[in-house]
Amino acid sequence: MKTFRDLMIWQKAMALVTKCYKKTSKFPKEELFALTSQLKRCSVSIPSNIAEGYGRGTNKDYHRFLNIAMGSLFEFQTQIEIAYDLEYINETDLNDIYSDSRELERMLSSFISKIKGTL
């Protein structure tokens, strides 16, 4: 592995960001500075923290940033359910996005455990 870009968790997180931006583009305009913005920020935070932790140079720092990414993922999952409850996305979109986020959650959890084992 040469860079964080080679990590499957980073690639999956980037795909989730793209999906988030596409879905939130259809949210009501009054949500632009509320739920839309919050969803975008927490989705961007996931791959950003994976990348930042990778660049820190120690497994202890990496572990900390991976946990921050996991927190952002949980925030994203909560907010996407709020978007569904408010009928900004339909059930098919919710299931699609939530499925992707759960897959990323499992992968990230496994990776965190591997890193933790090296501390």
N, C-alpha and C positions, 0 to 999 in steps of 0.2 A: 504494500500500500504506500503510494507516494504522497498523496494529499487527502484531505478530508473529502474531496470530491469523489474519491474511490469508495467511500463508505456507502453501503446500501441504505443505511438509515438516513444519511444526508440526502441521498437521491429521492427517497420516498417522501421525506419532509419537504423537499423542494416541489415535488409533484402536488403535495397537499396545499402548499401556498398558491400554486397556479389555480388549482380547483377552487380554492377559497375566493380568490380574486374574481374569477369568472362568475361564481354564484352570487357574490355580494354586489356585483355590478348591477344586478336586477333588484336590489333592495330599494325600498322607498327612499326618496331623496332626504326626507326628514331624519333618516337614520345615518346619514353620511358621517356625522361627527359623534355618533353613539355606537350602536352595535356593529355597523359596518366597519368603522375605524378600529374598534376593539378586536373584532375577528381578524382583520388584516394584521394588526400588530402582534397578536399572540401567535398567529400562524407563521409570520416572518421570524419570530423569536425562536421557533423550534430549530430550523436549520442553522440559524445564526449562532445559537449557543453551542450546537454540535461543532460547528466550524471554529468558534472562538476557543472552546475547550481543547480542541485538537492542537491549536496553535500555542497553547500555554506551556507545553513542554514537560509537565509532570502529570502523572496519573492521578494525583490528589486533586489538582486543579481540573483535570479533565472530568473526573467523577463529579465534581461540584457543578460544572457546566452542563453535564448530561442530565443531572437532576433538575436543574433549572429548565432545560428543554422539556423534560417530562412534565413539570408543573405547567408550562405553557401549553403543552398538549392537552392536559386535563382541562385547562381553562378553555381551550378551543372546543373540546367536546361539549362542555357545558353551554357555551355560547351558541353552538350550532343547534343544540336542542331548544334553546330560547328562540332562535330564528324559526325553527319549525313550529313551536308553540304559537308564535306570532303570525304564522302562515306566510313567512317570507320565502320559505322553501317547501317543497312538497315532500311527501313520505319517501318517494323514490330517491330524491336528492339526499335526504337525511340518511337513509340507509346506505347509500353509496359513499358519502363522505364519512359517515361514522365507521363503516367497515374499513375504509382506508386508514382512518385514525387508529382504530383498534389494532390493525396489523402493525402499524408503526409503533404503537404502545408496547406490543409484545416484543418486537425487535429491539426497541430501545431499552426495555427492562432487562432483556437478556444481555445486551451489551454493557449496561450499567453493572450487572452482576459480575461479568468477566473483568471489567476494570477494577471493581471493588476487590476482587480476589488478588489483585496485584499490589494493593496498598500495604 
